[in-house]
Amino acid sequence: MLVAGTFAADYGRNRVVLRLLERNGYDVRLAHFPLWGTSRHTLLDTSKWRLARRALTVYPRLFAAVLFGPRADVVLVLYPGQLDVPVVKLAALLRRAPVVFDVFILLHETAVADRRLRAERSATARLLALADRLACRCADVVLADTPADAEYFSRTTGVVRERMRVLWVGGQADL
């Protein structure tokens, strides 16, 4: 299994998923290209040019790692992977590998509905909703942390519920 993307390696959900895979005997390879840094929550208020320049170096490397690395039976994209999934999907299609996306939280929900960092009708809100929809539609399987979230993600993104799976949130057990 290949875990690919710009995901937050220090995020609790991601650590739990990776540990779960390893404990269950999966051969997990990482193609991790940090992009967001530790200030993910302030990205909406910072210069997008610097981030765009960095993305222009990271995403070709991510694409190449999925396309030219050892073949994986499955490619998993962890949170936040909304911008990663389309890139990973294109490379995975060429390798004939399915893509699983652990959406965990929609970007639009976080920035607009919960934190109210942008107005509902703003261009940023529309772009975040588009990123959420596109990522979920590109993935072959979308993971949610509860059945209620799977239903919500299905309604919000237009992905049929049958493509959603539930991977329950777990506490981190450092055993």
Disulfide bonds with the S-S distance in Angstrom:
none
